[in-house]
Amino acid sequence: MRSLYPFLYSDSSDADSVLDQIRRSTVDKAREIIALRESMFARDGSRLLECAGAMARRFADGGRLLAFGNGGSSTDAQDLASLFLSPASGPAGAPPPLPAFGLTNDIAVITALSNDIGFDVVFARQIAAFAKPFDIAVGLSTSGNSANLLRGLEEANGRGLLTIGITGYDGGKMAELDGIDYLFVVPSPSVHRVQEAQTTLYHALWELVVEHLVERVEP
């Protein structure tokens, strides 16, 4: 905390000065994430459109979304799944709820696999049990190095799923996998900026998928 907000630990008791530093810090962070989002979409915008089209085709063919991650990325995976399950907040004429699951939702499954086999298999085993060829696997990570995430994506690829990786920093080990159809890397050393940009990315992906599906059903 001291390195992130040094002005809070200053010996100075000047409230106006502290508030000014807080304001400037907030503005600087906002500018940083805006610039990161802009650069990311300038680089990956066309692939994002392509990915959304591929996802829409899978959904149209009866596929489902399987999203997974650890920690904060688990929360993001659950948020991503909830977006597809709740299309009422999407564009006008949105399709009905789409089948989407967060693979950390069932704590009994997570703890059973972790206790009986190992935490590395908590996603791969679920994909092996539940996945169908038309399904979509989305793995989210800030570092791209989580062993269970990598095994999950490898399992999904081997079973013919459309595989999507969303990570940060330099992509980590996820960037070394051969079986990811679409990889999106948020190039920032800050975990805070990475997660903020990832949230923007998967919300944009959801909106694009819904638009593709709406276009499919329009007369």
Solvent accessible surface area in square Angstrom, and as a share of the most:
residue,aa,sasa,rsa
1,M,140,0.63
2,R,151,0.55
3,S,104,0.67
4,L,78,0.39
5,Y,64,0.24
6,P,79,0.50
7,F,19,0.08
8,L,95,0.47
9,Y,93,0.35
10,S,55,0.36
11,D,150,0.78
12,S,62,0.40
13,S,113,0.73
14,D,74,0.38
15,A,67,0.52
16,D,111,0.58
17,S,43,0.28
18,V,32,0.18
19,L,112,0.56
20,D,57,0.30
21,Q,54,0.24
22,I,64,0.32
23,R,132,0.48
24,R,117,0.43
25,S,20,0.13
26,T,84,0.49
27,V,49,0.28
28,D,81,0.42
29,K,55,0.23
30,A,44,0.34
31,R,164,0.60
32,E,82,0.37
33,I,14,0.07
34,I,90,0.45
35,A,57,0.44
36,L,20,0.10
37,R,74,0.27
38,E,116,0.52
39,S,62,0.40
40,M,1,0.00
41,F,56,0.23
42,A,90,0.70
43,R,120,0.44
44,D,6,0.03
45,G,21,0.21
46,S,85,0.55
47,R,84,0.31
48,L,6,0.03
49,L,96,0.48
50,E,101,0.45
51,C,0,0.00
52,A,0,0.00
53,G,7,0.07
54,A,12,0.09
55,M,0,0.00
56,A,1,0.01
57,R,126,0.46
58,R,54,0.20
59,F,14,0.06
60,A,52,0.40
61,D,87,0.45
62,G,56,0.54
63,G,1,0.01
64,R,43,0.16
65,L,0,0.00
66,L,3,0.02
67,A,0,0.00
68,F,0,0.00
69,G,0,0.00
70,N,45,0.23
71,G,61,0.59
72,G,40,0.38
73,S,6,0.04
74,S,16,0.10
75,T,85,0.50
76,D,19,0.10
77,A,1,0.00
78,Q,68,0.30
79,D,49,0.25
80,L,0,0.00
81,A,4,0.03
82,S,49,0.32
83,L,22,0.11
84,F,1,0.01
85,L,85,0.42
86,S,59,0.38
87,P,15,0.09
88,A,107,0.83
89,S,89,0.58
90,G,21,0.20
91,P,46,0.29
92,A,100,0.78
93,G,61,0.58
94,A,31,0.24
95,P,15,0.09
96,P,100,0.63
97,P,87,0.54
98,L,21,0.10
99,P,51,0.32
100,A,2,0.02
101,F,94,0.39
102,G,5,0.05
103,L,7,0.04
104,T,30,0.17
105,N,96,0.49
106,D,72,0.37
107,I,118,0.60
108,A,66,0.51
109,V,44,0.25
110,I,19,0.10
111,T,73,0.42
112,A,48,0.37
113,L,27,0.14
114,S,39,0.25
115,N,129,0.66
116,D,107,0.56
117,I,86,0.44
118,G,21,0.20
119,F,104,0.43
120,D,64,0.33
121,V,9,0.05
122,V,0,0.00
123,F,1,0.00
124,A,11,0.08
125,R,119,0.43
126,Q,10,0.05
127,I,0,0.00
128,A,36,0.28
129,A,77,0.59
130,F,107,0.45
131,A,20,0.15
132,K,116,0.49
133,P,90,0.57
134,F,106,0.44
135,D,0,0.00
136,I,0,0.00
137,A,0,0.00
138,V,0,0.00
139,G,0,0.00
140,L,0,0.00
141,S,6,0.04
142,T,26,0.15
143,S,37,0.24
144,G,0,0.00
145,N,72,0.37
146,S,34,0.22
147,A,49,0.38
148,N,4,0.02
149,L,0,0.00
150,L,22,0.11
151,R,111,0.41
152,G,0,0.00
153,L,2,0.01
154,E,92,0.41
155,E,50,0.22
156,A,0,0.00
157,N,68,0.35
158,G,67,0.65
159,R,109,0.40
160,G,39,0.37
161,L,5,0.03
162,L,10,0.05
163,T,0,0.00
164,I,0,0.00
165,G,0,0.00
166,I,0,0.00
167,T,0,0.00
168,G,0,0.00
169,Y,81,0.31
170,D,121,0.63
171,G,0,0.00
172,G,18,0.17
173,K,112,0.47
174,M,0,0.00
175,A,48,0.37
176,E,133,0.60
177,L,39,0.20
178,D,151,0.78
179,G,20,0.19
180,I,26,0.13
181,D,76,0.39
182,Y,23,0.09
183,L,40,0.20
184,F,0,0.00
185,V,25,0.15
186,V,0,0.00
187,P,64,0.40
188,S,8,0.05
189,P,122,0.77
190,S,26,0.17
191,V,56,0.32
192,H,87,0.39
193,R,21,0.08
194,V,0,0.00
195,Q,57,0.25
196,E,64,0.29
197,A,0,0.00
198,Q,0,0.00
199,T,47,0.27
200,T,42,0.24
201,L,1,0.01
202,Y,1,0.01
203,H,58,0.26
204,A,30,0.23
205,L,0,0.00
206,W,13,0.05
207,E,81,0.36
208,L,37,0.18
209,V,0,0.00
210,V,1,0.00
211,E,79,0.35
212,H,60,0.27
213,L,11,0.06
214,V,15,0.09
215,E,116,0.52
216,R,133,0.49
217,V,106,0.61
218,E,103,0.46
219,P,183,1.15
